Amino acid sequence: MRIKVTITMVFFFLGNVILAQEKPADIAKKRDLIAIEEAKNGWWKEAMASHQERMRWWREGKFGMFVHWGIYALPANDWKDRSLGGYSEHLMRREKITKAEYLKIAEGFNPTNFDADKWIKTARDAGMRYFVITAKHHDGFAMYPSAVSQFTLGKTTEFKRDPMAELSSACRRYGVKFGFYYSHAFDWEHPDAPGNDWEFNNPGGDKNLYGGRRWYDEHPELVAKAAKYVDEKAIPQLNELIDKYHPDILWFDTPHKLPYSENLRILKAIWIKDKNIVVNGRITDSWPYGEWGDYKSTDDQPVEFSSKGADWEGIPTTNDSYGYSRADKNYKSVSFFVRLLIKAASRGGNLLMNIGPKGDGTIDAPDKNILGGIGKWMSKNGESIYGTGASGLPLQNWG
């Protein structure tokens, strides 16, 4: 018996074969949507029930100190007889420094002039109501004694104290809310994390391996490798930080280095452990499913703010680099920051102003002068900032 095969039948068959082979982008989308559905019907929905309560102090505080301080403060953007520009905290990536070389820098890190009390008093006197410091930046080095990694203060440094414990204690004494910046998605030390493409050929770096910025959409098979880093280092260290220091706020950055689903998994781990912690919006990428933290962030180095709606934060720094850079003398004026603070408050936002302390643990003199000048203005005019909301007036030509 013969079966007559038509052209239509051939195309129908081939079409079903093609449909049966999912494209990488479809696999990625399905992965993310599953994570989003789980969040909306479970842990995120529960965490949002306490959102208004945990945000109360943040909304009232308006003004905070951001601190980028790590091993990179020691070379201070000087490397092999060259003085470099750019962000000093990115030295390891820009100069393709190996883990072994970086540990040699870390061995000399001994900030004997570090005084947590002075730091927090300086912030409080400037009118700042909350304090956020880098517990781990993109270099992967923990600035506290971590049991999770060898790439940590104490095990590899001459400095054996715990500056995070000292700062947390000082914040409680001075009535300042305390928290951490933690680089969850970008880690140049861990062999499975995105970012280091000079030693490990990992995605997420300057070589744009595996399709570039959104590598996880083009190569979903590599997600398990990044998830291994999240399981081995990111979530365990965040658990350490919560258990040891009880932070009021956690601040994240560069979420586009990880798949959306992994960012949500990290946020879930935080809020399952402690729903009272305020989390900034950069825990997840803004595209394509929006920011999932408690509030939105502006771009780095803002000089102006567009309307952001409710609950947003600007993150200027005193000069051009967030970490201490010896050659960077491009400091902004006191009046610049006062005006920026006023702009933020009048448009419903907060200002988290960054300084980069030196490798010896001291705050640089220009930063002290800026903070002192802001403090003088805030001592007289602080009531026009704290606890305020966005003005209903349009922008005026007189101010």
Backbone torsions as a table, in degrees:
resi	resn	phi	psi	omega
1	MET	NA	127.1	179.7
2	ARG	-94.9	141.1	175.2
3	ILE	-108.2	125.6	-180.0
4	LYS	-80.4	118.0	-179.2
5	VAL	-99.5	121.1	-179.2
6	THR	-97.4	163.7	175.9
7	ILE	-58.8	-39.7	-179.5
8	THR	-61.0	-40.6	179.9
9	MET	-65.2	-39.5	179.8
10	VAL	-62.8	-47.1	-179.5
11	PHE	-65.2	-36.0	178.2
12	PHE	-62.9	-43.4	-179.6
13	PHE	-64.4	-48.6	-179.3
14	LEU	-63.3	-38.0	179.3
15	GLY	-61.6	-40.6	179.0
16	ASN	-69.5	-33.5	175.8
17	VAL	-63.5	-44.5	-179.7
18	ILE	-64.1	-42.8	179.7
19	LEU	-63.3	-32.1	-178.3
20	ALA	-69.6	-21.3	179.7
21	GLN	-99.5	96.9	-177.0
22	GLU	-65.5	139.3	175.2
23	LYS	-74.3	151.5	178.9
24	PRO	-54.1	-40.7	-179.4
25	ALA	-63.6	-34.6	178.4
26	ASP	-70.0	-38.6	176.7
27	ILE	-62.1	-43.4	-179.5
28	ALA	-63.9	-44.7	-179.3
29	LYS	-62.3	-42.9	179.2
30	LYS	-62.3	-42.1	178.4
31	ARG	-58.7	-47.3	-178.1
32	ASP	-67.8	-41.3	-178.0
33	LEU	-67.3	-33.1	175.1
34	ILE	-63.2	-43.7	179.4
35	ALA	-65.6	-38.5	179.7
36	ILE	-67.3	-43.4	-179.9
37	GLU	-62.3	-42.2	178.1
38	GLU	-61.4	-41.9	-179.0
39	ALA	-65.3	-49.7	-176.1
40	LYS	-63.8	-28.8	-179.0
41	ASN	-97.6	2.6	-176.0
42	GLY	-144.0	-106.8	-168.1
43	TRP	-62.8	-39.5	-178.5
44	TRP	-69.2	-41.2	177.8
45	LYS	-59.5	-42.2	178.7
46	GLU	-66.7	-40.9	180.0
47	ALA	-66.2	-35.5	-179.9
48	MET	-68.3	-18.5	177.6
49	ALA	-64.3	-27.1	179.7
50	SER	-107.0	12.1	-177.2
51	HIS	-58.2	-49.7	-177.2
52	GLN	-60.9	-39.3	-178.2
53	GLU	-67.8	-46.4	-176.5
54	ARG	-72.8	-20.6	-179.5
55	MET	-85.7	-7.8	-173.5
56	ARG	-58.7	-48.8	-177.8
57	TRP	-66.9	-36.1	-178.7
58	TRP	-65.6	-44.5	179.4
59	ARG	-64.5	-36.0	-179.0
60	GLU	-77.6	-32.3	-173.4
61	GLY	-69.0	-42.7	173.2
62	LYS	67.8	-32.1	-169.8
63	PHE	-136.9	126.4	-179.0
64	GLY	-137.5	165.4	175.4
65	MET	-103.9	129.6	174.8
66	PHE	-106.1	134.4	-179.1
67	VAL	-130.0	120.8	171.4
68	HIS	-101.8	108.5	-176.8
69	TRP	-142.7	123.0	-179.4
70	GLY	-161.5	-167.2	-179.9
71	ILE	-57.9	-32.6	-179.7
72	TYR	-61.1	-18.5	178.9
73	ALA	-69.5	-20.0	-178.9
74	LEU	-73.8	-54.5	173.8
75	PRO	-69.3	-27.3	173.9
76	ALA	55.4	41.9	178.8
77	ASN	72.7	16.7	169.9
78	ASP	-104.9	129.0	-177.2
79	TRP	-147.8	120.9	177.3
80	LYS	51.7	55.4	176.3
81	ASP	64.8	21.9	176.4
82	ARG	-124.9	139.5	174.4
83	SER	-99.1	120.7	-170.5
84	LEU	-105.9	156.7	173.1
85	GLY	-98.6	-171.0	178.8
86	GLY	81.1	-174.1	-179.2
87	TYR	-71.8	121.3	-178.2
88	SER	-66.7	-27.6	-179.3
89	GLU	-69.7	-8.8	177.6
90	HIS	-101.1	13.6	-177.1
91	LEU	-55.9	-45.0	-176.7
92	MET	-58.7	-42.7	-179.7
93	ARG	-72.8	-46.8	-175.3
94	ARG	-63.0	-40.0	-177.1
95	GLU	-95.9	4.7	178.1
96	LYS	52.8	49.5	-179.4
97	ILE	-78.1	131.6	-179.6
98	THR	-75.6	163.8	176.9
99	LYS	-57.5	-42.8	-178.8
100	ALA	-62.2	-43.6	178.1
101	GLU	-64.4	-40.4	-177.5
102	TYR	-66.7	-36.1	177.9
103	LEU	-66.1	-30.1	176.1
104	LYS	-66.7	-37.4	174.8
105	ILE	-64.4	-43.1	-177.6
106	ALA	-61.6	-33.3	-179.9
107	GLU	-58.2	-31.5	-178.8
108	GLY	-89.4	1.3	-178.3
109	PHE	-77.5	109.5	-177.4
110	ASN	-147.6	74.0	-174.7
111	PRO	-75.9	73.0	-175.1
112	THR	-66.3	-16.3	178.6
113	ASN	-91.8	4.2	178.3
114	PHE	-65.0	129.4	179.9
115	ASP	-136.9	101.0	-176.5
116	ALA	-59.2	-38.4	-179.0
117	ASP	-61.0	-43.7	179.8
118	LYS	-65.4	-41.6	-179.9
119	TRP	-59.3	-50.7	-174.7
120	ILE	-72.0	-35.6	176.2
121	LYS	-64.1	-39.3	177.2
122	THR	-61.1	-43.5	178.1
123	ALA	-64.7	-46.7	-178.9
124	ARG	-62.1	-42.1	-179.7
125	ASP	-68.0	-22.6	176.1
126	ALA	-80.9	-4.5	179.6
127	GLY	93.9	12.1	-177.6
128	MET	-83.7	137.2	-175.2
129	ARG	-107.2	-9.5	175.2
130	TYR	-146.3	161.9	-168.9
131	PHE	-140.3	126.0	-179.5
132	VAL	-127.9	125.4	-178.1
133	ILE	-127.1	150.4	-179.6
134	THR	-69.9	106.7	173.3
135	ALA	-79.8	-32.7	173.4
136	LYS	-155.1	120.4	176.1
137	HIS	-95.4	-168.1	-174.3
138	HIS	-63.3	-22.3	179.4
139	ASP	-66.4	-13.4	177.5
140	GLY	84.9	2.6	-175.5
141	PHE	-90.0	122.2	-179.8
142	ALA	-78.4	125.3	-179.3
143	MET	-91.1	34.1	174.6
144	TYR	-154.1	162.9	179.7
145	PRO	-71.9	101.8	-178.5
146	SER	-100.8	134.5	176.8
147	ALA	-83.8	-8.4	-174.2
148	VAL	-81.3	-32.0	-171.0
149	SER	-137.1	155.3	172.4
150	GLN	-82.9	-14.5	-178.4
151	PHE	-86.7	70.8	-168.5
152	THR	-152.7	156.0	176.3
153	LEU	-60.4	141.1	177.7
154	GLY	98.0	-54.8	-178.3
155	LYS	-72.0	-33.8	-174.5
156	THR	-118.3	-4.1	-176.2
157	THR	-113.7	156.4	173.8
158	GLU	-68.6	-28.8	179.7
159	PHE	-76.5	121.7	-173.8
160	LYS	-110.9	-4.2	-179.5
161	ARG	-76.8	169.2	176.9
162	ASP	-110.7	93.6	-176.8
163	PRO	-64.7	-27.9	179.9
164	MET	-68.7	-39.5	176.9
165	ALA	-65.1	-40.5	-179.6
166	GLU	-67.3	-39.4	179.1
167	LEU	-69.8	-40.6	178.0
168	SER	-60.0	-44.2	179.2
169	SER	-64.2	-42.2	179.7
170	ALA	-65.3	-38.2	178.2
171	CYS	-61.9	-41.5	178.4
172	ARG	-63.1	-39.1	-180.0
173	ARG	-64.5	-39.4	-174.6
174	TYR	-95.4	3.0	178.3
175	GLY	71.8	30.9	-179.9
176	VAL	-106.4	132.4	177.4
177	LYS	-70.1	146.1	-169.8
178	PHE	-125.5	142.5	176.3
179	GLY	-165.1	-178.5	-173.3
180	PHE	-125.0	144.4	159.3
181	TYR	-87.2	132.3	175.8
182	TYR	-137.1	122.9	178.6
183	SER	-79.9	95.7	-174.1
184	HIS	-84.2	-28.2	-170.1
185	ALA	-107.4	-9.1	-171.7
186	PHE	-133.3	117.2	-177.0
187	ASP	-148.7	114.0	-174.5
188	TRP	-86.6	-0.7	-179.4
189	GLU	-99.0	-39.5	-173.6
190	HIS	-77.3	130.7	-175.3
191	PRO	-66.5	-13.1	-179.6
192	ASP	-108.5	-5.0	-175.5
193	ALA	-85.1	153.5	173.8
194	PRO	-64.1	148.2	170.5
195	GLY	123.2	-49.4	-174.9
196	ASN	-87.6	101.0	179.0
197	ASP	-107.2	3.8	178.7
198	TRP	-95.2	-23.0	175.0
199	GLU	-110.5	-35.2	-170.9
200	PHE	-114.6	-5.2	-175.9
201	ASN	55.0	38.1	179.0
202	ASN	-83.4	154.6	174.6
203	PRO	-70.7	172.3	176.7
204	GLY	86.2	5.7	-177.8
205	GLY	-107.6	-169.2	-174.8
206	ASP	-71.9	-20.1	180.0
207	LYS	-77.3	-10.8	-178.6
208	ASN	55.5	45.8	179.2
209	LEU	-68.5	155.0	174.5
210	TYR	56.7	37.3	175.2
211	GLY	98.5	-1.5	174.1
212	GLY	88.7	-139.9	-168.6
213	ARG	-55.2	-47.2	-178.7
214	ARG	-103.7	57.5	-178.1
215	TRP	-58.0	-34.1	-175.5
216	TYR	-71.6	-18.8	175.0
217	ASP	-83.6	-31.8	179.6
218	GLU	-87.8	-26.7	-179.6
219	HIS	-132.7	70.1	-178.7
220	PRO	-61.8	-18.7	178.5
221	GLU	-67.0	-17.7	179.6
222	LEU	-87.5	-6.5	-177.2
223	VAL	-63.5	-35.0	-179.5
224	ALA	-60.5	-33.6	178.4
225	LYS	-66.2	-47.2	177.6
226	ALA	-65.1	-36.8	178.8
227	ALA	-63.5	-29.8	176.7
228	LYS	-63.8	-42.6	175.0
229	TYR	-61.9	-43.4	179.4
230	VAL	-59.8	-42.3	-179.4
231	ASP	-71.9	-37.5	-174.8
232	GLU	-83.9	-29.4	-172.6
233	LYS	-129.1	-55.6	-171.3
234	ALA	-60.4	-56.9	-178.9
235	ILE	-66.1	-43.7	176.9
236	PRO	-59.9	-39.2	178.9
237	GLN	-70.5	-36.6	175.5
238	LEU	-64.1	-37.5	175.0
239	ASN	-63.2	-40.2	175.9
240	GLU	-59.0	-48.7	-177.1
241	LEU	-61.6	-40.1	179.5
242	ILE	-69.3	-44.9	-177.4
243	ASP	-68.5	-39.4	-174.4
244	LYS	-83.2	-34.6	-168.7
245	TYR	-122.4	-10.4	177.7
246	HIS	48.5	60.8	-176.4
247	PRO	-67.3	151.4	174.6
248	ASP	-85.9	-23.9	-175.8
249	ILE	-146.6	144.2	172.4
250	LEU	-124.2	134.5	-172.8
251	TRP	-120.7	127.3	-175.4
252	PHE	-122.0	166.6	-172.5
253	ASP	-152.9	163.3	176.5
254	THR	45.8	49.3	-177.8
255	PRO	-65.2	-20.8	-178.5
256	HIS	-65.9	-9.8	177.7
257	LYS	-74.4	-20.0	179.7
258	LEU	-116.1	157.5	172.9
259	PRO	-62.6	151.9	180.0
260	TYR	-54.3	-41.2	-177.0
261	SER	-62.4	-36.1	179.3
262	GLU	-71.8	-37.9	176.1
263	ASN	-60.7	-42.7	178.7
264	LEU	-65.6	-35.3	179.2
265	ARG	-65.5	-36.4	177.3
266	ILE	-69.1	-43.9	177.8
267	LEU	-61.6	-39.6	177.7
268	LYS	-59.7	-44.5	-179.2
269	ALA	-60.6	-37.5	-179.8
270	ILE	-67.3	-52.3	-173.5
271	TRP	-77.5	-20.7	171.0
272	ILE	-67.9	-35.6	-178.2
273	LYS	-79.5	-41.1	-176.8
274	ASP	-155.8	104.1	-178.1
275	LYS	-77.2	-3.1	-180.0
276	ASN	-87.3	-7.5	-177.3
277	ILE	-80.9	127.6	173.5
278	VAL	-77.0	134.0	-178.3
279	VAL	-125.3	129.9	-178.8
280	ASN	-75.0	163.2	-173.5
281	GLY	-67.7	-19.0	-177.6
282	ARG	-76.1	9.9	172.0
283	ILE	-66.3	-28.1	175.8
284	THR	-128.6	157.4	176.2
285	ASP	-69.6	150.4	178.7
286	SER	-78.1	-17.2	-179.4
287	TRP	-118.0	135.4	2.7
288	PRO	-101.5	2.5	-171.1
289	TYR	-113.8	9.9	175.8
290	GLY	86.1	167.0	177.6
291	GLU	-83.2	139.6	-172.7
292	TRP	-112.3	3.3	178.3
293	GLY	-79.5	-161.1	-177.6
294	ASP	-84.8	-24.1	-178.2
295	TYR	-154.1	165.5	-176.6
296	LYS	-93.0	154.7	176.5
297	SER	-113.7	150.6	170.4
298	THR	-87.0	179.1	173.4
299	ASP	-69.4	165.6	174.2
300	ASP	-63.8	153.7	172.5
301	GLN	55.5	48.1	-178.6
302	PRO	-70.2	142.8	171.9
303	VAL	-117.8	-11.7	178.7
304	GLU	-150.8	157.7	-179.7
305	PHE	-126.5	130.6	169.4
306	SER	-86.3	172.9	179.7
307	SER	-69.0	125.4	-178.2
308	LYS	-112.8	-0.6	-173.4
309	GLY	78.6	-150.3	-176.7
310	ALA	-86.7	150.5	169.6
311	ASP	56.9	81.0	174.9
312	TRP	-142.1	167.3	-172.8
313	GLU	-146.2	134.7	174.3
314	GLY	-99.4	147.0	-175.8
315	ILE	-129.2	72.8	175.3
316	PRO	-75.7	163.0	171.6
317	THR	-127.5	158.6	-169.2
318	THR	-66.9	-31.4	176.2
319	ASN	-125.0	-123.1	-179.7
320	ASP	-108.4	-26.7	-178.5
321	SER	-103.2	147.4	176.1
322	TYR	-81.7	-44.5	172.1
323	GLY	-81.1	161.2	-177.8
324	TYR	-63.1	127.4	178.1
325	SER	-127.2	115.7	-172.0
326	ARG	-58.3	-38.4	-174.9
327	ALA	-88.0	-7.7	-175.8
328	ASP	-83.2	101.9	-179.3
329	LYS	-108.9	14.3	-175.4
330	ASN	-85.6	62.2	-177.1
331	TYR	-80.1	140.7	177.2
332	LYS	-84.6	166.0	-175.3
333	SER	-86.3	163.6	174.3
334	VAL	-58.9	-44.2	-177.8
335	SER	-62.5	-33.1	177.2
336	PHE	-59.3	-47.4	-177.3
337	PHE	-72.7	-35.2	176.8
338	VAL	-61.7	-46.3	179.5
339	ARG	-64.5	-39.2	179.4
340	LEU	-65.2	-39.8	178.2
341	LEU	-63.4	-42.8	178.1
342	ILE	-63.2	-44.0	178.4
343	LYS	-59.9	-44.3	-179.0
344	ALA	-62.7	-48.2	-178.1
345	ALA	-62.6	-41.6	-176.7
346	SER	-70.0	-17.3	180.0
347	ARG	-110.9	16.5	172.2
348	GLY	83.9	18.1	-177.4
349	GLY	-117.2	176.6	175.0
350	ASN	-110.2	163.1	173.0
351	LEU	-122.8	121.7	175.8
352	LEU	-111.2	96.8	-170.5
353	MET	-90.9	127.0	-172.9
354	ASN	-93.7	142.7	164.5
355	ILE	-128.2	156.9	176.6
356	GLY	-119.9	96.8	179.0
357	PRO	-61.6	158.7	-176.5
358	LYS	-78.0	168.5	-178.5
359	GLY	-66.9	-19.0	178.3
360	ASP	-88.7	-0.2	177.3
361	GLY	96.2	2.2	-179.8
362	THR	-98.2	156.9	174.1
363	ILE	-89.8	131.8	-176.4
364	ASP	-62.5	146.0	-176.0
365	ALA	-55.5	-45.0	178.5
366	PRO	-59.4	-37.1	177.1
367	ASP	-64.5	-41.8	177.8
368	LYS	-59.8	-42.8	-179.2
369	ASN	-64.6	-41.4	178.4
370	ILE	-63.7	-47.9	-179.3
371	LEU	-62.6	-39.8	178.4
372	GLY	-63.5	-40.7	179.3
373	GLY	-66.1	-41.5	177.0
374	ILE	-64.0	-40.8	-180.0
375	GLY	-59.4	-40.2	178.7
376	LYS	-62.4	-42.7	179.4
377	TRP	-67.3	-42.7	-177.8
378	MET	-66.7	-32.1	-179.5
379	SER	-63.3	-26.8	179.5
380	LYS	-99.0	-29.7	-170.0
381	ASN	-121.9	8.8	-175.5
382	GLY	-58.0	-30.8	-178.5
383	GLU	-66.0	-17.3	176.6
384	SER	-83.0	-4.8	-178.5
385	ILE	-112.0	-55.7	-174.1
386	TYR	-62.3	135.9	173.6
387	GLY	68.6	12.1	-178.5
388	THR	-89.0	164.9	175.6
389	GLY	-124.1	-180.0	-178.8
390	ALA	-66.3	139.9	175.2
391	SER	-73.3	143.9	176.4
392	GLY	-82.9	-2.5	-177.3
393	LEU	-83.2	146.7	171.6
394	PRO	-71.7	166.8	178.3
395	LEU	-61.3	135.5	-178.4
396	GLN	-102.0	152.2	-179.0
397	ASN	-77.3	-6.5	-179.7
398	TRP	-102.0	0.4	179.6
399	GLY	157.3	NA	NA
